[in-house]
Amino acid sequence: MRKLAWIGGIMGGIGIFFFLMAPLDSLAQWGSISTGIDAARRAAQSSERSGTSASEPGVLNVANEEVGGKGLAQTTTFQNRVRPFSYTIPAGWRQEGGGDPTGERGQFMKPGTTAGFTFHFTQMVPSFPRAASVDASLKHAREEMSIGKYIAVKRRDQGDKRTGVIGWETVESAKGSGGFQRIQWQCYDGQNYYYSFIAHCVPSQFAQHRAVLQQIIDSIRFK
């Protein structure tokens, strides 16, 4: 076994900070990490670009019901058919884009606003050090909170820390948002699947929608 120094990386809007001590041949894992994170970023960017009408200068909002169709008739819980988790979307929100709400990528938005929710997941290699990744990501996010990028950072797990879901949750500040403020839960399950759950809106609407965005994130349940 040859020793490596810390491997650090920050992946764009998704913000994964990754490090590990491992054999040199395990560097091949980085390709898998990049692939998953890039896919998650594309899902988030797709969600954030889906607005088509503006209610305030410079702010794109998803089409209202008259233009884009009605949203959900009632609050609805979706059970993913690929992985063992569910989440709940409020009444009036509408599925957007080409995603599958029970598949690998889903996207919802509230008509007439920039409030949205998107998720994506991807499988990592069996040897991927999920615990080390979470610890490093959480440490880095807390450091970024000290310079104003986040207004809240916390560890967020479900179930047993050895076999259950482990991860971290961040709430971006307007300063650190890059155009959209996000509440994001990133986590890994016991089979080394990486998940990114993002609830977002533009900073000018964040205070108005923050409670419901947090409610959606809090509704996520793994079996």
RONUMAR-436187 format. One record per residue (C-alpha): residue number from 1; residue in three letters; x, y, z. Coordinates in Angstrom, 2 decimals. Example, Ala and Ser with C-alpha at 12.3 -4.5 7.8 and 13.67 -1.06 7.14 Angstrom:
residues 2
<site 1,"Ala",<12.30,-4.50,7.80>>
<site 2,"Ser",<13.67,-1.06,7.14>>
This chain:
residues 223
<site 1,"Met",<0.00,0.00,0.00>>
<site 2,"Arg",<1.46,3.33,-0.99>>
<site 3,"Lys",<0.48,6.37,1.00>>
<site 4,"Leu",<-1.29,9.41,-0.42>>
<site 5,"Ala",<-1.57,12.90,0.96>>
<site 6,"Trp",<-5.00,14.46,1.35>>
<site 7,"Ile",<-6.95,14.67,-1.91>>
<site 8,"Gly",<-9.12,17.80,-1.87>>
<site 9,"Gly",<-11.69,19.05,-4.33>>
<site 10,"Ile",<-14.65,21.33,-4.47>>
<site 11,"Met",<-17.20,20.54,-7.20>>
<site 12,"Gly",<-19.04,23.74,-8.28>>
<site 13,"Gly",<-22.61,24.43,-7.03>>
<site 14,"Ile",<-22.97,21.00,-5.46>>
<site 15,"Gly",<-20.00,21.77,-3.18>>
<site 16,"Ile",<-18.57,18.33,-2.42>>
<site 17,"Phe",<-15.26,18.43,-0.62>>
<site 18,"Phe",<-13.59,15.04,-0.92>>
<site 19,"Phe",<-10.53,13.62,0.74>>
<site 20,"Leu",<-9.16,10.23,1.67>>
<site 21,"Met",<-6.06,8.24,2.49>>
<site 22,"Ala",<-5.84,5.38,0.02>>
<site 23,"Pro",<-3.70,3.38,-2.41>>
<site 24,"Leu",<-2.74,5.20,-5.59>>
<site 25,"Asp",<-4.90,2.92,-7.72>>
<site 26,"Ser",<-7.97,4.12,-5.80>>
<site 27,"Leu",<-7.59,7.47,-7.56>>
<site 28,"Ala",<-9.78,5.89,-10.23>>
<site 29,"Gln",<-12.66,6.48,-7.81>>
<site 30,"Trp",<-12.39,10.18,-8.53>>
<site 31,"Gly",<-13.81,9.59,-12.01>>
<site 32,"Ser",<-16.92,8.04,-10.48>>
<site 33,"Ile",<-17.27,10.91,-8.03>>
<site 34,"Ser",<-16.94,13.50,-10.77>>
<site 35,"Thr",<-19.50,11.73,-12.94>>
<site 36,"Gly",<-22.06,11.64,-10.17>>
<site 37,"Ile",<-21.48,15.21,-9.06>>
<site 38,"Asp",<-21.61,16.53,-12.63>>
<site 39,"Ala",<-24.94,14.79,-13.14>>
<site 40,"Ala",<-26.29,16.27,-9.92>>
<site 41,"Arg",<-25.11,19.74,-10.99>>
<site 42,"Arg",<-26.84,19.38,-14.35>>
<site 43,"Ala",<-30.07,18.40,-12.60>>
<site 44,"Ala",<-29.89,21.45,-10.35>>
<site 45,"Gln",<-29.06,23.79,-13.23>>
<site 46,"Ser",<-31.93,22.39,-15.28>>
<site 47,"Ser",<-34.31,23.03,-12.41>>
<site 48,"Glu",<-33.06,26.56,-11.91>>
<site 49,"Arg",<-33.37,27.47,-15.61>>
<site 50,"Ser",<-36.91,26.22,-16.03>>
<site 51,"Gly",<-38.62,29.57,-15.35>>
<site 52,"Thr",<-40.32,31.22,-18.33>>
<site 53,"Ser",<-42.13,34.34,-17.11>>
<site 54,"Ala",<-40.98,37.22,-14.92>>
<site 55,"Ser",<-42.83,38.88,-12.06>>
<site 56,"Glu",<-39.93,41.15,-11.13>>
<site 57,"Pro",<-37.06,42.57,-13.23>>
<site 58,"Gly",<-34.27,40.08,-13.77>>
<site 59,"Val",<-36.05,37.23,-11.98>>
<site 60,"Leu",<-37.28,34.25,-13.98>>
<site 61,"Asn",<-40.30,32.40,-12.61>>
<site 62,"Val",<-41.71,29.10,-13.75>>
<site 63,"Ala",<-44.81,29.56,-15.92>>
<site 64,"Asn",<-48.03,30.10,-14.00>>
<site 65,"Glu",<-50.91,27.61,-14.17>>
<site 66,"Glu",<-52.61,29.41,-17.07>>
<site 67,"Val",<-49.47,29.01,-19.19>>
<site 68,"Gly",<-47.85,25.83,-17.89>>
<site 69,"Gly",<-50.76,23.84,-16.53>>
<site 70,"Lys",<-52.00,23.06,-13.05>>
<site 71,"Gly",<-49.94,21.61,-10.28>>
<site 72,"Leu",<-50.70,18.74,-7.92>>
<site 73,"Ala",<-54.31,18.66,-6.76>>
<site 74,"Gln",<-53.19,17.62,-3.28>>
<site 75,"Thr",<-50.04,17.16,-1.23>>
<site 76,"Thr",<-48.42,14.02,-2.64>>
<site 77,"Thr",<-45.79,11.59,-1.36>>
<site 78,"Phe",<-43.66,9.94,-4.04>>
<site 79,"Gln",<-41.98,6.59,-3.41>>
<site 80,"Asn",<-38.87,6.11,-5.50>>
<site 81,"Arg",<-38.99,2.87,-7.48>>
<site 82,"Val",<-35.20,2.58,-7.84>>
<site 83,"Arg",<-33.94,3.38,-4.35>>
<site 84,"Pro",<-35.72,3.05,-0.96>>
<site 85,"Phe",<-36.70,6.66,-0.23>>
<site 86,"Ser",<-39.77,8.85,-0.44>>
<site 87,"Tyr",<-40.45,12.60,-0.36>>
<site 88,"Thr",<-43.54,14.81,-0.19>>
<site 89,"Ile",<-44.43,17.67,-2.56>>
<site 90,"Pro",<-47.04,20.30,-1.56>>
<site 91,"Ala",<-50.32,20.76,-3.38>>
<site 92,"Gly",<-50.07,23.24,-6.25>>
<site 93,"Trp",<-46.48,22.37,-7.14>>
<site 94,"Arg",<-45.92,20.96,-10.62>>
<site 95,"Gln",<-43.53,18.42,-12.12>>
<site 96,"Glu",<-41.15,20.11,-14.55>>
<site 97,"Gly",<-38.70,19.01,-17.21>>
<site 98,"Gly",<-38.12,15.47,-18.39>>
<site 99,"Gly",<-37.34,13.92,-15.02>>
<site 100,"Asp",<-39.11,10.97,-13.42>>
<site 101,"Pro",<-40.40,11.66,-9.88>>
<site 102,"Thr",<-39.92,7.98,-9.02>>
<site 103,"Gly",<-36.67,7.49,-10.97>>
<site 104,"Glu",<-33.08,8.71,-10.80>>
<site 105,"Arg",<-33.86,12.41,-11.24>>
<site 106,"Gly",<-36.93,14.44,-10.35>>
<site 107,"Gln",<-37.83,18.11,-10.65>>
<site 108,"Phe",<-40.73,20.13,-9.26>>
<site 109,"Met",<-41.50,23.85,-9.08>>
<site 110,"Lys",<-44.20,26.09,-7.69>>
<site 111,"Pro",<-45.99,27.86,-10.59>>
<site 112,"Gly",<-45.37,31.61,-10.76>>
<site 113,"Thr",<-42.30,31.47,-8.52>>
<site 114,"Thr",<-38.68,30.37,-8.62>>
<site 115,"Ala",<-39.21,27.87,-5.78>>
<site 116,"Gly",<-38.18,24.38,-6.82>>
<site 117,"Phe",<-37.01,20.95,-5.70>>
<site 118,"Thr",<-34.74,18.55,-7.52>>
<site 119,"Phe",<-32.95,15.34,-6.66>>
<site 120,"His",<-30.39,13.05,-8.23>>
<site 121,"Phe",<-28.52,9.96,-7.11>>
<site 122,"Thr",<-25.67,7.84,-8.44>>
<site 123,"Gln",<-23.85,4.73,-7.28>>
<site 124,"Met",<-20.27,4.98,-6.07>>
<site 125,"Val",<-17.76,2.11,-6.14>>
<site 126,"Pro",<-17.92,-0.29,-3.14>>
<site 127,"Ser",<-14.59,0.93,-1.75>>
<site 128,"Phe",<-15.64,4.60,-1.75>>
<site 129,"Pro",<-14.99,5.99,1.77>>
<site 130,"Arg",<-18.38,7.55,2.44>>
<site 131,"Ala",<-17.73,8.30,6.12>>
<site 132,"Ala",<-14.47,10.14,5.36>>
<site 133,"Ser",<-16.20,12.05,2.55>>
<site 134,"Val",<-19.03,13.18,4.83>>
<site 135,"Asp",<-16.64,14.21,7.62>>
<site 136,"Ala",<-14.46,16.22,5.24>>
<site 137,"Ser",<-17.42,17.81,3.46>>
<site 138,"Leu",<-19.01,18.84,6.75>>
<site 139,"Lys",<-15.74,20.32,8.02>>
<site 140,"His",<-15.27,22.28,4.81>>
<site 141,"Ala",<-18.87,23.53,4.78>>
<site 142,"Arg",<-18.46,24.81,8.35>>
<site 143,"Glu",<-15.34,26.68,7.30>>
<site 144,"Glu",<-17.26,28.19,4.38>>
<site 145,"Met",<-20.03,29.25,6.76>>
<site 146,"Ser",<-17.41,31.26,8.65>>
<site 147,"Ile",<-16.84,33.36,5.49>>
<site 148,"Gly",<-20.54,33.85,4.81>>
<site 149,"Lys",<-21.25,31.26,2.11>>
<site 150,"Tyr",<-23.74,29.39,4.31>>
<site 151,"Ile",<-26.15,30.49,7.00>>
<site 152,"Ala",<-26.59,26.97,8.40>>
<site 153,"Val",<-24.59,23.74,8.25>>
<site 154,"Lys",<-25.31,20.50,10.08>>
<site 155,"Arg",<-24.71,16.77,10.07>>
<site 156,"Arg",<-27.82,14.94,8.87>>
<site 157,"Asp",<-28.15,11.16,9.13>>
<site 158,"Gln",<-31.01,8.67,9.07>>
<site 159,"Gly",<-30.73,5.32,10.78>>
<site 160,"Asp",<-27.57,3.63,11.99>>
<site 161,"Lys",<-24.36,5.49,11.12>>
<site 162,"Arg",<-22.64,2.28,10.01>>
<site 163,"Thr",<-25.34,0.87,7.72>>
<site 164,"Gly",<-27.84,3.72,7.35>>
<site 165,"Val",<-27.80,7.06,5.55>>
<site 166,"Ile",<-25.10,9.58,6.49>>
<site 167,"Gly",<-24.70,13.09,5.17>>
<site 168,"Trp",<-24.75,16.83,5.73>>
<site 169,"Glu",<-27.20,19.66,5.13>>
<site 170,"Thr",<-26.35,23.21,4.08>>
<site 171,"Val",<-28.39,26.39,3.70>>
<site 172,"Glu",<-26.77,28.93,1.41>>
<site 173,"Ser",<-26.67,32.65,2.06>>
<site 174,"Ala",<-27.63,35.19,-0.58>>
<site 175,"Lys",<-23.91,36.02,-0.80>>
<site 176,"Gly",<-22.92,32.42,-1.50>>
<site 177,"Ser",<-25.84,31.47,-3.69>>
<site 178,"Gly",<-24.59,32.39,-7.15>>
<site 179,"Gly",<-28.13,33.37,-8.16>>
<site 180,"Phe",<-30.17,30.75,-6.30>>
<site 181,"Gln",<-30.30,30.10,-2.56>>
<site 182,"Arg",<-30.39,26.38,-1.84>>
<site 183,"Ile",<-31.21,24.12,1.05>>
<site 184,"Gln",<-29.29,20.97,0.16>>
<site 185,"Trp",<-28.98,17.55,1.76>>
<site 186,"Gln",<-26.14,15.44,0.39>>
<site 187,"Cys",<-25.84,11.92,1.70>>
<site 188,"Tyr",<-24.74,8.33,1.13>>
<site 189,"Asp",<-26.66,5.16,1.90>>
<site 190,"Gly",<-25.28,1.85,3.13>>
<site 191,"Gln",<-24.75,0.65,-0.46>>
<site 192,"Asn",<-22.63,3.70,-1.32>>
<site 193,"Tyr",<-25.20,5.54,-3.40>>
<site 194,"Tyr",<-24.67,9.30,-3.35>>
<site 195,"Tyr",<-27.81,11.50,-3.18>>
<site 196,"Ser",<-28.27,15.22,-3.72>>
<site 197,"Phe",<-31.58,16.77,-2.67>>
<site 198,"Ile",<-31.93,20.50,-3.41>>
<site 199,"Ala",<-34.77,22.91,-2.59>>
<site 200,"His",<-34.12,26.37,-4.01>>
<site 201,"Cys",<-35.33,29.80,-5.10>>
<site 202,"Val",<-33.82,33.18,-5.91>>
<site 203,"Pro",<-32.55,35.19,-2.91>>
<site 204,"Ser",<-35.32,37.80,-3.20>>
<site 205,"Gln",<-37.94,35.05,-2.71>>
<site 206,"Phe",<-36.03,32.89,-0.22>>
<site 207,"Ala",<-37.52,34.32,2.97>>
<site 208,"Gln",<-41.02,33.84,1.57>>
<site 209,"His",<-40.47,30.21,0.55>>
<site 210,"Arg",<-37.84,29.00,3.01>>
<site 211,"Ala",<-40.28,27.22,5.32>>
<site 212,"Val",<-41.84,25.13,2.56>>
<site 213,"Leu",<-38.44,24.40,0.99>>
<site 214,"Gln",<-37.23,23.09,4.35>>
<site 215,"Gln",<-40.45,21.14,4.73>>
<site 216,"Ile",<-39.76,19.29,1.47>>
<site 217,"Ile",<-36.20,18.45,2.51>>
<site 218,"Asp",<-37.45,17.28,5.92>>
<site 219,"Ser",<-40.05,15.04,4.25>>
<site 220,"Ile",<-37.38,12.78,2.71>>
<site 221,"Arg",<-37.45,9.33,4.30>>
<site 222,"Phe",<-35.24,6.32,3.70>>
<site 223,"Lys",<-36.47,2.84,4.55>>
